[in-house]
Amino acid sequence: MDFKRVLIIILAIVFFIVLVQNFQPINVEFLFWEVEVPQIIMLFLSALLGFLICYIWLHIRGRRRRR
């Protein structure tokens, strides 16, 4: 296996450990809404949103360079 895959696997394991340790409920306020959700959900959604933004950004940047 190459270095990149090993690093991704290690980071995924560390992220999973952090998720499992955070089950307590938190209050989330967004504009006019207030919701109580488990912290694990917010951590997962935040990581997913960050991954999607990075993926889209790199995809758009890659298209500009090919033109």
Protein Blocks (a to p, Z undefined) as FASTA:
>chain_A
ZZklmmmmmmmmmmmmmmmmmmbccdddehjaccdddfklmmmmmmmmmmmmmmmmmmmm
mmmmmZZ
